[in-house]
């Protein structure tokens, strides 16, 4: 819900497609009802993989232009970052938000590890913004387990990935500790 509001705030007339896991449509309807949430959007059933889910979402979009693919586990995106990424995509045909790694990094493989220079490491975020027709073309290819995000699909289709500045507090919520941080950020914002 936070995400849908952020996108609608960034672009009031934007078409929003929400892709949900199979069987979660009724749960979503109940959440919308209990939170009095009536932001216009289309609900599409996802697939067994992220790749299939994005493909299903793309199929629900009409026309051409640019599309943002965003993970529901990143509800702290702000409208300014959304607008910035669309502007960057218009200039470069895509925009992948990144932040610099603050942590020291090590590569470990087969029992051997070595340092990785964090100055050359970018942490990838969403929303990732693309020319819609080119992204549709990229999603025609066969699924590969290495497709961890839309940028990898885009790149495998022969397109150049453009890295743009992301948003430091665009937190990916994957565990209970992330929820506490997200609550603190939302509390500070309001």
Secondary structure, 3 states (H helix, E strand, C coil): CHHHHHHHHHCCCCCCEEEECCCCHHHHHHHHHHCCCCCCCEEEECCCCHHHHHHHHHHCCCCCCEEEECCCCCCCCCHHHHHHHHHHHHHHCEEEEEEECCCCEEEEECCEEEEECHHHCEEEEEEEEEEHHHHHHHCCCCCCCCCCCHHHHHHHCCCCCCEEECCCCCCCCCCHHHHHHHHHHHHHHC
